[in-house]
Amino acid sequence: MTKLTHSENFKGLYFALFSVVILLLSVNVPNALAANNDENYLAVTTENANIDLGELEFALTPLTKDELTIEVDAWLAILKARATIVSEAEILVSQKQKKILAAQEISEISAESAILLDKSKNDKAAAKELKEDLEEIKSLAKDIKHKKADKAVDELSKTPESLNQLSKKADVYSEKMQKRRELLIKNLTQLREEKNDALERFQVVLNSWESKGGDGTELHLYANALSGTNVDLTDSDAAWLTIKGWLLSQDGGLRWLANIIKFTLALFFVYVLSRTAGKITDAALNRNSNLSTLLKLFIKVSVRRVILIIGFIVSLTLIEINVAPVLALIGAAGLVVGLALQGTLSNFASGMLILIYRPFDVGDIIEIDGVTGTVHSMTLLSTSIKTFDNQHLVVPNNNIWGTTIVNVTGSRTRRVDLVFGIGYGDDMVKAEKIMLDVVSRHELVLENPAPVVKVNELADSSVNFVCRPWVKTENYLDVYWDITRQVKEEFDKQGVSIPFPQRDVHVHQVAEITEK
């Protein structure tokens, strides 16, 4: 039994060791294979330097960071080679221009020297000037760096015919060089297009590498330095040919023309979409009678503006503007803007609370800090109030929300509070009946709630009645003015006096006491 137990224990131990070995092999072998694959990996996306951008992105997706590093290096080599070719071509264009200018100057000086040659026989100044011109011709011939030019100058004889012939040869040489230069500029435009194509694909590979952990800061700086086209404005011919070639190139003017057309159409579509969404939102909100006009207007305008803003940002990508840095900048500037606009943000928050809790609406008559008027309009920052004398007041929302708001027209019905006084000698029953008759006859006074006419105060010189009919809010002033006038007229007809303050002055005569 003991041997059997030990045998079983050894079997269990062997099995455990075997499992550990298998586990280690399963972990290390793939890693070793992966490392070996990374070391032997060769760039595959550069086999076709004109690969489609979409296909390039698909090809880069499954690659690891190390593999993408090799791809970046391969595309960097292509980009550098094409940029070098462009630089060499630009140097050649510049050299051709210098030779053309030198040849043109030789032509002009030779023609002038032919004239000076006749004068130099009798004019020492002309002879001196002729000598200087000939030396300058030799110097310019060296700048051209052409054997035939040097030979023509060396064989030059001091005769008008030879100088004129040299002038003609210089003109011919200048024209030939100009044609070659124009051809070179056209080829340079094609070379720039090829460089820009490589740059565009290099940036795609670089972005993919960065997304998987690579640091491409320096490479982005290098790519930005190679972007664009250098135009020498001092050379009008080259500048015009460069600009013309760029305008007619597929990666230049034609490409940007297509981008601008797409951008314009996208903005138009976004505008139409925002208007349509605004109308749909407005129609949907009008079905809900519980929402205030201010809130409906705010929601409709917000929907339109949000669509416009998002659509504009998305449309920027059509003209090849990277919006990610813009959005990052907006986020970073949010804190600074928030601190700088504390008062504005306070008004914004108050405007939101007013829209949510709806203390008033457009068209309501409100009283705020002693100012009474009709709400004309409202934004998230301020409220526009038009007073009864047609003054236009713009009140910050923070001032409105932080004080007592009296909504005069907040209810459908309103009580008219009137006070009428009669003399102490008048009949109170009669006066009360007159007021009740006037109120009951008025067509704008509501039957329910019933009007109230009661003796309210025994004042110093009058017995005061309160007259309180109920009316619709929009009829308040009409009823107030009508009843005041009609009660006065009825009191006068039926002999009820309305006392006014008066003071009785009693004069007492005092006998004058004189001293004797």
C-alpha positions, 0 to 999 in steps of 0.5 A: 500500500505504501509503494502504491501511494508513493507511485501515485504521488510521483505520477501527480508530481510528473503531471504537474511538472509536465503541465508547467513546461507546456504552459511555458512553451505556449507562452514563450514560443509565440513571443519568440516567433513574434520577435523573430517576425518583427526582426524579419518584417519588411515594409509592404505598403511601399510596394505601390507608392501610389496606393489608394489612401483607403486601401492603405488604411486597411493595410495598416490596421492589422500591423503592430507598432513595431511593424508600423515603425518599419512602414514609417521609415520606408515611407519617410525614405520615399518622401525624402527622396522625392523632396530631394528631387524637388529641391534639386529641380528648384535649384536648377530653375534658379540657376537657369534664371541667373544664366538667362539674366546674365545672357540678357545683360551680355546682349545689352552691354554688347549692343551698347559697346558696339556704339561706344567703340566708334566714340572711343577713338576720339573720346577717352571717357568712352574708351574707358567705359568700353573697357569696363563693359568688356570686362563685365562681359567676361565676368558675366560669361563666367557666371553662365558657366558655358564653354561656348560662352567663354569661347565666344567672349575670348574670340571677341574682336573689338569691332562693332560687327563682332559685338553686335554678333555677340549680342545676337548670340546672347539673345538666342542663348537667352531664349533657348534657356528660357524655353528649357526653364519653362519646361523644367518648371512644368516638370517641377510641378509634376514632381511637386505633385508626386512629393505631395502624394507621398507626403499624404500617404506618409501622414496616414502611416504616421497617424496609424503608428501614433494611434498604436503608441508611436511618438511622431512629434518630430516627424510631424514637424518634418512633414509640415516643413515639406507641405505647401509650394514655394513661390519666388515672387521676384521671378514673375515668369516662374511664379506664374508658371508655378501658380498656373501648374498648381491651379491645373494640377489634380492635387492642387487647384482642381482638388481645392476647387472640388473641396470648396464646392463640396464645402459650399454644398455641405453648408447649404445642406446643413442650413436647409436641414437646420431650417427643416428641423426647426420647423418640425420642432416648432410643430411638435412643440405647438402641440404641447400647451404646457410649454411657454412661448419662451421655452418653445422659441429657445428649443427651436432656436437651439435645435437650429444652432446645434445643427448649424454648429455641428454641420459647420465643424463636420463640413470643415473636414471637406476642405481638409481641415483637421478639427481635432486640434480646434475642438481641443483648443475650445476645450482648453479655453473653456476654463479661461472663458468661464472665468472671464465671463462669470457674469455672463454665465450667471445670466445664462443660468438665470435664463435657463431657470426662467425658461424651466420655471416659467414665471412669465411668457412673451406678451405678459405684463410684469413688474420688476424693481419698480419697472412695469411693462410687456415682455417683448422677447427673451434670450439666455442672457437678457429679457427685453421689456417694452414699457407702456410709454413705448420705452425699450428696456433690456434687463439682465436675466440675473437681475430678474431672477434675483428679485421679486417678479410680479406677473400682472397678467399671469392669471386669466381673471383679475379683480378690479379694486376701486374705492369710492367715498361718500359724505357722512350725511349721504345715504349709504344704502343708496350709494351701495345700490348705485355701485352695484347697479353700475357694476352689474350693467357693465358687460365686461364684468364677470358674474362669477366670482360675484362683485363685492361692494362693501363699506370698508372705512370711516375716514376723516371726511368720508365713508369709503366703500370698496368696489371689487368686480372680477374681469378677464385680465385683458379687460382690466383697465377698460373696466377700471376706467368705465366704472370709475366714470359711471359711478361718478356720473350716477352719484351726481345724478342722484345727489350723492356727494363725494367729499373732498378734504377741507379745513374749517378755520374759525377766527375768534376776536379777542378784546384788546387790553390796553394798559393805562 
